[in-house]
Amino acid sequence: MIWGYYVSPMMYGQNAIAINEFLDDRWSAPTNGSEPTVGKTLLKDRGLFTTESWYWICIMALFGFSLLFNVLFIGALTYLNPLGDNKAIISDESDDSKKKRQITSNAQGV
């Protein structure tokens, strides 16, 4: 089931936001624990990535997921609604004859 964690775009989004926040200077106070800063300690305690290089990997993964979703979505729409299968009703009567008929009906009614 660990594959579900790494396939989920939500995981990459959560990690990117958490890394962006907790690796900021305001979380850089030193600690007595195994990690050098408070931010890294919080990230490690919650099972999130603790290195800044993961931030860019997470952003790229989200971009890849959105690109893949859009391509599959467009493919599904193309398959479900083919361009050659139109259901529009096209009148055989020309526009000029419609205008003439409307003008004569209006003139007769007055």
N, CA, C and O atoms as CSV, one atom per row, in Angstrom:
chain,resi,resn,atom,element,x,y,z
A,1,MET,N,N,0.806,-1.198,0.000
A,1,MET,CA,C,0.000,0.000,0.000
A,1,MET,C,C,0.856,1.272,0.000
A,1,MET,O,O,0.323,2.372,-0.149
A,2,ILE,N,N,2.146,1.136,0.161
A,2,ILE,CA,C,3.004,2.318,0.164
A,2,ILE,C,C,3.016,2.999,-1.202
A,2,ILE,O,O,3.288,4.196,-1.290
A,3,TRP,N,N,2.726,2.254,-2.266
A,3,TRP,CA,C,2.694,2.839,-3.600
A,3,TRP,C,C,1.599,3.904,-3.690
A,3,TRP,O,O,1.754,4.887,-4.415
A,4,GLY,N,N,0.499,3.719,-2.962
A,4,GLY,CA,C,-0.581,4.706,-2.958
A,4,GLY,C,C,-0.127,6.042,-2.407
A,4,GLY,O,O,-0.596,7.091,-2.847
A,5,TYR,N,N,0.778,6.010,-1.453
A,5,TYR,CA,C,1.329,7.228,-0.873
A,5,TYR,C,C,2.151,7.992,-1.907
A,5,TYR,O,O,2.022,9.210,-2.034
A,6,TYR,N,N,2.988,7.278,-2.639
A,6,TYR,CA,C,3.868,7.935,-3.602
A,6,TYR,C,C,3.161,8.284,-4.912
A,6,TYR,O,O,3.667,9.113,-5.668
A,7,VAL,N,N,2.025,7.687,-5.199
A,7,VAL,CA,C,1.273,7.997,-6.409
A,7,VAL,C,C,0.359,9.199,-6.188
A,7,VAL,O,O,-0.009,9.875,-7.149
A,8,SER,N,N,-0.007,9.468,-4.963
A,8,SER,CA,C,-0.981,10.511,-4.650
A,8,SER,C,C,-0.417,11.917,-4.846
A,8,SER,O,O,0.631,12.243,-4.287
A,9,PRO,N,N,-1.093,12.751,-5.629
A,9,PRO,CA,C,-0.644,14.136,-5.779
A,9,PRO,C,C,-0.822,14.937,-4.483
A,9,PRO,O,O,-0.130,15.933,-4.268
A,10,MET,N,N,-1.732,14.510,-3.638
A,10,MET,CA,C,-1.943,15.193,-2.360
A,10,MET,C,C,-0.688,15.113,-1.484
A,10,MET,O,O,-0.351,16.072,-0.790
A,11,MET,N,N,-0.003,13.977,-1.518
A,11,MET,CA,C,1.214,13.812,-0.724
A,11,MET,C,C,2.274,14.808,-1.169
A,11,MET,O,O,2.943,15.426,-0.341
A,12,TYR,N,N,2.422,14.960,-2.479
A,12,TYR,CA,C,3.435,15.886,-2.987
A,12,TYR,C,C,3.068,17.331,-2.654
A,12,TYR,O,O,3.945,18.132,-2.330
A,13,GLY,N,N,1.796,17.666,-2.730
A,13,GLY,CA,C,1.363,19.006,-2.378
A,13,GLY,C,C,1.581,19.300,-0.906
A,13,GLY,O,O,2.066,20.373,-0.548
A,14,GLN,N,N,1.225,18.349,-0.050
A,14,GLN,CA,C,1.413,18.534,1.394
A,14,GLN,C,C,2.893,18.679,1.736
A,14,GLN,O,O,3.266,19.554,2.517
A,15,ASN,N,N,3.718,17.844,1.167
A,15,ASN,CA,C,5.155,17.926,1.428
A,15,ASN,C,C,5.749,19.242,0.928
A,15,ASN,O,O,6.587,19.838,1.605
A,16,ALA,N,N,5.324,19.697,-0.244
A,16,ALA,CA,C,5.859,20.951,-0.783
A,16,ALA,C,C,5.486,22.122,0.114
A,16,ALA,O,O,6.322,22.984,0.385
A,17,ILE,N,N,4.242,22.163,0.576
A,17,ILE,CA,C,3.813,23.261,1.446
A,17,ILE,C,C,4.528,23.190,2.790
A,17,ILE,O,O,4.975,24.214,3.308
A,18,ALA,N,N,4.641,21.987,3.360
A,18,ALA,CA,C,5.293,21.838,4.667
A,18,ALA,C,C,6.779,22.181,4.594
A,18,ALA,O,O,7.298,22.858,5.482
A,19,ILE,N,N,7.457,21.732,3.567
A,19,ILE,CA,C,8.884,22.033,3.418
A,19,ILE,C,C,9.086,23.531,3.228
A,19,ILE,O,O,10.002,24.117,3.804
A,20,ASN,N,N,8.227,24.149,2.417
A,20,ASN,CA,C,8.333,25.584,2.194
A,20,ASN,C,C,8.157,26.358,3.502
A,20,ASN,O,O,8.843,27.356,3.726
A,21,GLU,N,N,7.261,25.915,4.348
A,21,GLU,CA,C,7.016,26.617,5.613
A,21,GLU,C,C,8.093,26.321,6.652
A,21,GLU,O,O,8.689,27.250,7.198
A,22,PHE,N,N,8.349,25.064,6.929
A,22,PHE,CA,C,9.187,24.707,8.071
A,22,PHE,C,C,10.689,24.810,7.825
A,22,PHE,O,O,11.469,24.698,8.771
A,23,LEU,N,N,11.110,25.016,6.601
A,23,LEU,CA,C,12.526,25.270,6.347
A,23,LEU,C,C,12.814,26.761,6.236
A,23,LEU,O,O,13.919,27.152,5.859
A,24,ASP,N,N,11.839,27.589,6.559
A,24,ASP,CA,C,12.021,29.038,6.562
A,24,ASP,C,C,12.881,29.462,7.752
A,24,ASP,O,O,13.063,28.690,8.693
A,25,ASP,N,N,13.405,30.676,7.712
A,25,ASP,CA,C,14.289,31.172,8.771
A,25,ASP,C,C,13.611,31.262,10.135
A,25,ASP,O,O,14.276,31.125,11.162
A,26,ARG,N,N,12.310,31.488,10.161
A,26,ARG,CA,C,11.644,31.630,11.453
A,26,ARG,C,C,11.563,30.314,12.231
A,26,ARG,O,O,11.281,30.326,13.429
A,27,TRP,N,N,11.807,29.180,11.564
A,27,TRP,CA,C,11.819,27.875,12.211
A,27,TRP,C,C,13.241,27.347,12.381
A,27,TRP,O,O,13.426,26.149,12.597
A,28,SER,N,N,14.235,28.204,12.289
A,28,SER,CA,C,15.631,27.759,12.312
A,28,SER,C,C,16.277,27.843,13.697
A,28,SER,O,O,17.503,27.855,13.807
A,29,ALA,N,N,15.471,27.900,14.739
A,29,ALA,CA,C,16.042,27.914,16.091
A,29,ALA,C,C,16.694,26.561,16.377
A,29,ALA,O,O,16.142,25.528,15.998
A,30,PRO,N,N,17.837,26.542,17.026
A,30,PRO,CA,C,18.510,25.264,17.301
A,30,PRO,C,C,17.749,24.444,18.351
A,30,PRO,O,O,17.065,24.987,19.218
A,31,THR,N,N,17.893,23.125,18.240
A,31,THR,CA,C,17.249,22.205,19.199
A,31,THR,C,C,18.300,21.308,19.822
A,31,THR,O,O,19.451,21.276,19.389
A,32,ASN,N,N,17.881,20.576,20.850
A,32,ASN,CA,C,18.769,19.612,21.502
A,32,ASN,C,C,18.585,18.200,20.943
A,32,ASN,O,O,19.276,17.271,21.361
A,33,GLY,N,N,17.645,18.040,19.989
A,33,GLY,CA,C,17.346,16.721,19.439
A,33,GLY,C,C,18.304,16.299,18.352
A,33,GLY,O,O,19.399,16.844,18.210
A,34,SER,N,N,17.867,15.318,17.590
A,34,SER,CA,C,18.715,14.771,16.526
A,34,SER,C,C,18.795,15.708,15.319
A,34,SER,O,O,19.783,15.673,14.586
A,35,GLU,N,N,17.782,16.541,15.099
A,35,GLU,CA,C,17.789,17.484,13.976
A,35,GLU,C,C,18.316,18.841,14.448
A,35,GLU,O,O,18.125,19.210,15.607
A,36,PRO,N,N,18.975,19.583,13.560
A,36,PRO,CA,C,19.598,20.842,13.984
A,36,PRO,C,C,18.621,21.993,14.225
A,36,PRO,O,O,18.948,22.910,14.978
A,37,THR,N,N,17.429,21.977,13.612
A,37,THR,CA,C,16.489,23.094,13.770
A,37,THR,C,C,15.110,22.598,14.180
A,37,THR,O,O,14.796,21.414,14.058
A,38,VAL,N,N,14.292,23.528,14.670
A,38,VAL,CA,C,12.916,23.198,15.069
A,38,VAL,C,C,12.099,22.763,13.857
A,38,VAL,O,O,11.321,21.812,13.940
A,39,GLY,N,N,12.273,23.459,12.728
A,39,GLY,CA,C,11.527,23.118,11.517
A,39,GLY,C,C,11.803,21.703,11.037
A,39,GLY,O,O,10.879,20.964,10.698
A,40,LYS,N,N,13.069,21.329,11.010
A,40,LYS,CA,C,13.412,19.970,10.574
A,40,LYS,C,C,12.915,18.924,11.566
A,40,LYS,O,O,12.542,17.821,11.165
A,41,THR,N,N,12.908,19.255,12.850
A,41,THR,CA,C,12.385,18.336,13.861
A,41,THR,C,C,10.893,18.102,13.649
A,41,THR,O,O,10.420,16.968,13.728
A,42,LEU,N,N,10.152,19.177,13.380
A,42,LEU,CA,C,8.717,19.042,13.135
A,42,LEU,C,C,8.432,18.230,11.872
A,42,LEU,O,O,7.530,17.393,11.859
A,43,LEU,N,N,9.194,18.474,10.823
A,43,LEU,CA,C,9.010,17.712,9.590
A,43,LEU,C,C,9.288,16.227,9.809
A,43,LEU,O,O,8.530,15.373,9.350
A,44,LYS,N,N,10.382,15.925,10.514
A,44,LYS,CA,C,10.755,14.531,10.748
A,44,LYS,C,C,9.733,13.838,11.636
A,44,LYS,O,O,9.397,12.678,11.395
A,45,ASP,N,N,9.227,14.529,12.668
A,45,ASP,CA,C,8.249,13.928,13.574
A,45,ASP,C,C,6.938,13.590,12.874
A,45,ASP,O,O,6.230,12.675,13.294
A,46,ARG,N,N,6.617,14.304,11.834
A,46,ARG,CA,C,5.367,14.062,11.110
A,46,ARG,C,C,5.565,13.200,9.865
A,46,ARG,O,O,4.625,12.993,9.098
A,47,GLY,N,N,6.760,12.707,9.666
A,47,GLY,CA,C,7.015,11.792,8.553
A,47,GLY,C,C,7.120,12.460,7.201
A,47,GLY,O,O,6.919,11.813,6.173
A,48,LEU,N,N,7.431,13.741,7.184
A,48,LEU,CA,C,7.566,14.468,5.917
A,48,LEU,C,C,9.040,14.573,5.540
A,48,LEU,O,O,9.924,14.301,6.352
A,49,PHE,N,N,9.286,14.971,4.298
A,49,PHE,CA,C,10.666,15.126,3.841
A,49,PHE,C,C,11.325,16.284,4.572
A,49,PHE,O,O,10.664,17.266,4.911
A,50,THR,N,N,12.622,16.172,4.815
A,50,THR,CA,C,13.326,17.205,5.583
A,50,THR,C,C,14.389,17.943,4.788
A,50,THR,O,O,15.042,18.835,5.331
A,51,THR,N,N,14.584,17.605,3.534
A,51,THR,CA,C,15.592,18.296,2.729
A,51,THR,C,C,14.912,19.206,1.709
A,51,THR,O,O,13.824,18.905,1.219
A,52,GLU,N,N,15.557,20.301,1.403
A,52,GLU,CA,C,14.967,21.285,0.505
A,52,GLU,C,C,14.892,20.792,-0.934
A,52,GLU,O,O,14.075,21.290,-1.708
A,53,SER,N,N,15.717,19.833,-1.307
A,53,SER,CA,C,15.665,19.327,-2.674
A,53,SER,C,C,14.330,18.651,-2.968
A,53,SER,O,O,13.905,18.618,-4.123
A,54,TRP,N,N,13.665,18.117,-1.962
A,54,TRP,CA,C,12.356,17.496,-2.158
A,54,TRP,C,C,11.297,18.516,-2.517
A,54,TRP,O,O,10.298,18.170,-3.147
A,55,TYR,N,N,11.490,19.762,-2.132
A,55,TYR,CA,C,10.526,20.817,-2.456
A,55,TYR,C,C,10.341,20.912,-3.970
A,55,TYR,O,O,9.211,20.964,-4.457
A,56,TRP,N,N,11.443,20.935,-4.709
A,56,TRP,CA,C,11.354,21.047,-6.154
A,56,TRP,C,C,10.850,19.765,-6.790
A,56,TRP,O,O,10.139,19.808,-7.794
A,57,ILE,N,N,11.205,18.640,-6.223
A,57,ILE,CA,C,10.687,17.367,-6.740
A,57,ILE,C,C,9.183,17.309,-6.559
A,57,ILE,O,O,8.467,16.841,-7.444
A,58,CYS,N,N,8.695,17.780,-5.419
A,58,CYS,CA,C,7.251,17.797,-5.164
A,58,CYS,C,C,6.536,18.723,-6.143
A,58,CYS,O,O,5.475,18.376,-6.662
A,59,ILE,N,N,7.108,19.895,-6.397
A,59,ILE,CA,C,6.500,20.839,-7.336
A,59,ILE,C,C,6.454,20.235,-8.740
A,59,ILE,O,O,5.439,20.340,-9.428
A,60,MET,N,N,7.535,19.613,-9.158
A,60,MET,CA,C,7.568,18.995,-10.488
A,60,MET,C,C,6.592,17.826,-10.585
A,60,MET,O,O,5.972,17.625,-11.630
A,61,ALA,N,N,6.450,17.054,-9.510
A,61,ALA,CA,C,5.493,15.946,-9.511
A,61,ALA,C,C,4.070,16.471,-9.644
A,61,ALA,O,O,3.264,15.894,-10.374
A,62,LEU,N,N,3.751,17.555,-8.949
A,62,LEU,CA,C,2.415,18.138,-9.075
A,62,LEU,C,C,2.178,18.641,-10.499
A,62,LEU,O,O,1.087,18.471,-11.042
A,63,PHE,N,N,3.181,19.253,-11.100
A,63,PHE,CA,C,3.063,19.702,-12.484
A,63,PHE,C,C,2.843,18.503,-13.414
A,63,PHE,O,O,2.018,18.559,-14.326
A,64,GLY,N,N,3.583,17.432,-13.176
A,64,GLY,CA,C,3.427,16.226,-13.990
A,64,GLY,C,C,2.048,15.602,-13.838
A,64,GLY,O,O,1.450,15.167,-14.822
A,65,PHE,N,N,1.540,15.555,-12.603
A,65,PHE,CA,C,0.203,14.999,-12.380
A,65,PHE,C,C,-0.860,15.846,-13.067
A,65,PHE,O,O,-1.793,15.306,-13.661
A,66,SER,N,N,-0.729,17.163,-12.991
A,66,SER,CA,C,-1.735,18.020,-13.627
A,66,SER,C,C,-1.662,17.898,-15.145
A,66,SER,O,O,-2.696,17.903,-15.812
A,67,LEU,N,N,-0.476,17.791,-15.691
A,67,LEU,CA,C,-0.329,17.611,-17.135
A,67,LEU,C,C,-0.939,16.282,-17.579
A,67,LEU,O,O,-1.665,16.222,-18.571
A,68,LEU,N,N,-0.639,15.226,-16.838
A,68,LEU,CA,C,-1.193,13.910,-17.163
A,68,LEU,C,C,-2.715,13.929,-17.056
A,68,LEU,O,O,-3.400,13.380,-17.919
A,69,PHE,N,N,-3.253,14.551,-16.009
A,69,PHE,CA,C,-4.700,14.633,-15.850
A,69,PHE,C,C,-5.341,15.369,-17.019
A,69,PHE,O,O,-6.357,14.922,-17.551
A,70,ASN,N,N,-4.757,16.491,-17.422
A,70,ASN,CA,C,-5.327,17.261,-18.526
A,70,ASN,C,C,-5.288,16.496,-19.837
A,70,ASN,O,O,-6.245,16.547,-20.609
A,71,VAL,N,N,-4.210,15.798,-20.097
A,71,VAL,CA,C,-4.114,15.014,-21.333
A,71,VAL,C,C,-5.151,13.898,-21.333
A,71,VAL,O,O,-5.824,13.682,-22.341
A,72,LEU,N,N,-5.288,13.191,-20.221
A,72,LEU,CA,C,-6.285,12.123,-20.141
A,72,LEU,C,C,-7.708,12.671,-20.208
A,72,LEU,O,O,-8.584,12.043,-20.802
A,73,PHE,N,N,-7.943,13.820,-19.613
A,73,PHE,CA,C,-9.259,14.446,-19.645
A,73,PHE,C,C,-9.641,14.842,-21.067
A,73,PHE,O,O,-10.769,14.604,-21.497
A,74,ILE,N,N,-8.706,15.444,-21.796
A,74,ILE,CA,C,-8.968,15.825,-23.185
A,74,ILE,C,C,-9.201,14.580,-24.035
A,74,ILE,O,O,-10.076,14.567,-24.902
A,75,GLY,N,N,-8.418,13.536,-23.785
A,75,GLY,CA,C,-8.622,12.284,-24.522
A,75,GLY,C,C,-9.995,11.678,-24.251
A,75,GLY,O,O,-10.639,11.175,-25.172
A,76,ALA,N,N,-10.444,11.717,-23.019
A,76,ALA,CA,C,-11.761,11.182,-22.687
A,76,ALA,C,C,-12.859,11.999,-23.339
A,76,ALA,O,O,-13.828,11.437,-23.850
A,77,LEU,N,N,-12.724,13.314,-23.329
A,77,LEU,CA,C,-13.734,14.151,-23.969
A,77,LEU,C,C,-13.762,13.930,-25.476
A,77,LEU,O,O,-14.833,13.947,-26.082
A,78,THR,N,N,-12.627,13.730,-26.070
A,78,THR,CA,C,-12.567,13.477,-27.504
A,78,THR,C,C,-13.217,12.141,-27.831
A,78,THR,O,O,-13.935,12.021,-28.823
A,79,TYR,N,N,-12.969,11.153,-27.011
A,79,TYR,CA,C,-13.541,9.824,-27.252
A,79,TYR,C,C,-15.052,9.820,-27.022
A,79,TYR,O,O,-15.789,9.182,-27.773
A,80,LEU,N,N,-15.513,10.517,-26.004
A,80,LEU,CA,C,-16.931,10.499,-25.674
A,80,LEU,C,C,-17.767,11.402,-26.574
A,80,LEU,O,O,-18.966,11.167,-26.726
A,81,ASN,N,N,-17.175,12.417,-27.168
A,81,ASN,CA,C,-17.908,13.343,-28.018
A,81,ASN,C,C,-17.125,13.573,-29.307
A,81,ASN,O,O,-16.484,14.613,-29.458
A,82,PRO,N,N,-17.166,12.614,-30.247
A,82,PRO,CA,C,-16.385,12.774,-31.470
A,82,PRO,C,C,-16.900,13.958,-32.291
A,82,PRO,O,O,-18.091,14.270,-32.286
A,83,LEU,N,N,-15.984,14.597,-32.984
A,83,LEU,CA,C,-16.323,15.794,-33.751
A,83,LEU,C,C,-17.260,15.495,-34.918
A,83,LEU,O,O,-18.053,16.364,-35.278
A,84,GLY,N,N,-17.209,14.335,-35.513
A,84,GLY,CA,C,-18.024,14.004,-36.667
A,84,GLY,C,C,-19.459,13.647,-36.339
A,84,GLY,O,O,-20.261,13.472,-37.256
A,85,ASP,N,N,-19.811,13.533,-35.087
A,85,ASP,CA,C,-21.146,13.092,-34.692
A,85,ASP,C,C,-21.959,14.281,-34.180
A,85,ASP,O,O,-22.265,14.367,-32.991
A,86,ASN,N,N,-22.308,15.201,-35.093
A,86,ASN,CA,C,-23.082,16.371,-34.711
A,86,ASN,C,C,-24.564,16.061,-34.742
A,86,ASN,O,O,-25.029,15.291,-35.582
A,87,LYS,N,N,-25.295,16.656,-33.832
A,87,LYS,CA,C,-26.731,16.435,-33.769
A,87,LYS,C,C,-27.480,17.750,-33.970
A,87,LYS,O,O,-28.609,17.892,-33.502
A,88,ALA,N,N,-26.879,18.695,-34.647
A,88,ALA,CA,C,-27.508,19.983,-34.908
A,88,ALA,C,C,-28.509,19.843,-36.042
A,88,ALA,O,O,-28.300,19.065,-36.973
A,89,ILE,N,N,-29.604,20.605,-35.962
A,89,ILE,CA,C,-30.624,20.597,-37.010
A,89,ILE,C,C,-30.321,21.762,-37.939
A,89,ILE,O,O,-30.234,22.913,-37.510
A,90,ILE,N,N,-30.164,21.449,-39.207
A,90,ILE,CA,C,-29.862,22.458,-40.209
A,90,ILE,C,C,-31.078,22.599,-41.104
A,90,ILE,O,O,-31.532,21.630,-41.713
A,91,SER,N,N,-31.596,23.807,-41.177
A,91,SER,CA,C,-32.788,24.070,-41.972
A,91,SER,C,C,-32.430,24.113,-43.447
A,91,SER,O,O,-31.352,24.576,-43.819
A,92,ASP,N,N,-33.348,23.621,-44.297
A,92,ASP,CA,C,-33.138,23.667,-45.739
A,92,ASP,C,C,-33.506,25.029,-46.315
A,92,ASP,O,O,-33.093,25.374,-47.422
A,93,GLU,N,N,-34.280,25.797,-45.564
A,93,GLU,CA,C,-34.741,27.092,-46.029
A,93,GLU,C,C,-33.625,28.122,-45.877
A,93,GLU,O,O,-32.938,28.136,-44.856
A,94,SER,N,N,-33.437,28.973,-46.862
A,94,SER,CA,C,-32.367,29.975,-46.806
A,94,SER,C,C,-32.793,31.150,-45.930
A,94,SER,O,O,-33.976,31.316,-45.635
A,95,ASP,N,N,-31.841,31.945,-45.526
A,95,ASP,CA,C,-32.106,33.098,-44.674
A,95,ASP,C,C,-32.938,34.158,-45.392
A,95,ASP,O,O,-33.788,34.807,-44.780
A,96,ASP,N,N,-32.690,34.333,-46.698
A,96,ASP,CA,C,-33.431,35.347,-47.456
A,96,ASP,C,C,-34.914,35.011,-47.520
A,96,ASP,O,O,-35.758,35.892,-47.361
A,97,SER,N,N,-35.232,33.753,-47.749
A,97,SER,CA,C,-36.647,33.376,-47.837
A,97,SER,C,C,-37.324,33.495,-46.476
A,97,SER,O,O,-38.518,33.788,-46.414
A,98,LYS,N,N,-36.601,33.279,-45.398
A,98,LYS,CA,C,-37.165,33.465,-44.064
A,98,LYS,C,C,-37.505,34.928,-43.823
A,98,LYS,O,O,-38.571,35.242,-43.293
A,99,LYS,N,N,-36.590,35.835,-44.216
A,99,LYS,CA,C,-36.814,37.261,-44.027
A,99,LYS,C,C,-38.000,37.737,-44.848
A,99,LYS,O,O,-38.825,38.512,-44.364
A,100,LYS,N,N,-38.090,37.268,-46.110
A,100,LYS,CA,C,-39.196,37.670,-46.974
A,100,LYS,C,C,-40.529,37.198,-46.406
A,100,LYS,O,O,-41.510,37.941,-46.417
A,101,ARG,N,N,-40.566,35.968,-45.912
A,101,ARG,CA,C,-41.797,35.416,-45.356
A,101,ARG,C,C,-42.203,36.189,-44.111
A,101,ARG,O,O,-43.390,36.433,-43.895
A,102,GLN,N,N,-41.232,36.577,-43.288
A,102,GLN,CA,C,-41.530,37.316,-42.070
A,102,GLN,C,C,-42.023,38.725,-42.404
A,102,GLN,O,O,-42.943,39.229,-41.760
A,103,ILE,N,N,-41.414,39.363,-43.409
A,103,ILE,CA,C,-41.832,40.704,-43.814
A,103,ILE,C,C,-43.247,40.677,-44.371
A,103,ILE,O,O,-44.060,41.540,-44.042
A,104,THR,N,N,-43.546,39.699,-45.209
A,104,THR,CA,C,-44.899,39.622,-45.798
A,104,THR,C,C,-45.942,39.276,-44.741
A,104,THR,O,O,-47.065,39.776,-44.801
A,105,SER,N,N,-45.597,38.438,-43.784
A,105,SER,CA,C,-46.567,38.108,-42.732
A,105,SER,C,C,-46.826,39.301,-41.837
A,105,SER,O,O,-47.949,39.483,-41.366
A,106,ASN,N,N,-45.799,40.132,-41.588
A,106,ASN,CA,C,-45.960,41.339,-40.776
A,106,ASN,C,C,-46.776,42.379,-41.528
A,106,ASN,O,O,-47.611,43.057,-40.930
A,107,ALA,N,N,-46.546,42.516,-42.835
A,107,ALA,CA,C,-47.265,43.497,-43.640
A,107,ALA,C,C,-48.739,43.104,-43.772
A,107,ALA,O,O,-49.591,43.993,-43.769
A,108,GLN,N,N,-49.069,41.863,-43.883
A,108,GLN,CA,C,-50.441,41.399,-44.015
A,108,GLN,C,C,-51.202,41.530,-42.699
A,108,GLN,O,O,-52.413,41.749,-42.697
A,109,GLY,N,N,-50.502,41.397,-41.603
A,109,GLY,CA,C,-51.141,41.464,-40.297
A,109,GLY,C,C,-51.461,42.880,-39.864
A,109,GLY,O,O,-52.251,43.056,-38.937
A,110,VAL,N,N,-50.876,43.922,-40.501
A,110,VAL,CA,C,-51.089,45.312,-40.095
A,110,VAL,C,C,-52.266,45.891,-40.783
A,110,VAL,O,O,-52.598,47.056,-40.563
